[in-house]
Amino acid sequence: MEVQIIVGILGAAGVISAFMYALKGLLDQLPDLIRSVRLVLDELRRTGPTSSPGSEERRPSSGSPDDL
């Protein structure tokens, strides 16, 4: 009975250790991710909104031959 308790405690400690190791790796990547997002947002603000090719306003046709 005592051996099962010890094995259970060691197993739980191993699972917690692996979880903390994975969490540390994830948290180590956050500063680079935040920096990249800020660079993208700054670039978007600097260049301004861009319109897609299909969203440009079209001038109404006056019916003259020059529009063809």
C-alpha positions as CSV (number, residue, x, y, z in Angstrom):
1,M,0.0,0.0,0.0
2,E,2.8,2.4,0.9
3,V,4.5,1.7,-2.4
4,Q,1.4,2.6,-4.4
5,I,1.2,6.0,-2.6
6,I,4.9,6.7,-3.3
7,V,4.5,5.7,-7.0
8,G,1.4,7.9,-7.3
9,I,3.2,10.8,-5.8
10,L,6.2,10.4,-8.1
11,G,3.9,10.0,-11.1
12,A,1.9,13.1,-10.3
13,A,5.2,15.0,-9.7
14,G,6.4,13.9,-13.1
15,V,3.2,15.0,-14.9
16,I,3.4,18.4,-13.1
17,S,7.0,18.8,-14.1
18,A,6.3,18.0,-17.8
19,F,3.4,20.5,-17.7
20,M,5.5,23.2,-16.2
21,Y,8.3,22.6,-18.8
22,A,5.8,22.9,-21.6
23,L,4.3,26.0,-20.1
24,K,7.7,27.6,-19.7
25,G,8.4,27.0,-23.4
26,L,5.1,28.6,-24.4
27,L,5.7,31.6,-22.2
28,D,9.2,32.0,-23.5
29,Q,7.7,32.5,-27.0
30,L,5.3,35.3,-26.0
31,P,7.7,38.3,-26.1
32,D,8.7,37.5,-29.7
33,L,5.0,37.0,-30.7
34,I,4.0,40.3,-29.1
35,R,6.9,42.1,-30.8
36,S,5.9,40.7,-34.1
37,V,2.3,41.8,-33.7
38,R,3.3,45.3,-32.7
39,L,5.6,45.5,-35.8
40,V,2.7,44.4,-38.1
41,L,0.3,46.9,-36.5
42,D,2.8,49.7,-36.7
43,E,3.3,48.9,-40.4
44,L,-0.4,48.9,-41.0
45,R,-0.8,52.2,-39.3
46,R,2.1,53.8,-41.2
47,T,0.9,52.7,-44.6
48,G,-2.8,53.3,-44.0
49,P,-5.7,51.2,-45.0
50,T,-5.3,49.5,-48.4
51,S,-8.3,48.7,-50.6
52,S,-8.7,45.5,-52.4
53,P,-8.8,45.6,-56.2
54,G,-12.6,45.0,-56.4
55,S,-13.5,47.6,-53.8
56,E,-12.4,50.7,-55.7
57,E,-15.2,53.0,-56.5
58,R,-16.1,53.0,-60.2
59,R,-16.9,56.2,-61.9
60,P,-20.4,56.3,-63.5
61,S,-20.3,56.1,-67.2
62,S,-21.2,59.4,-68.9
63,G,-22.1,57.5,-72.1
64,S,-19.4,59.3,-74.2
65,P,-17.2,57.3,-76.6
66,D,-14.1,58.2,-74.6
67,D,-15.2,55.9,-71.7
68,L,-15.0,52.8,-74.0
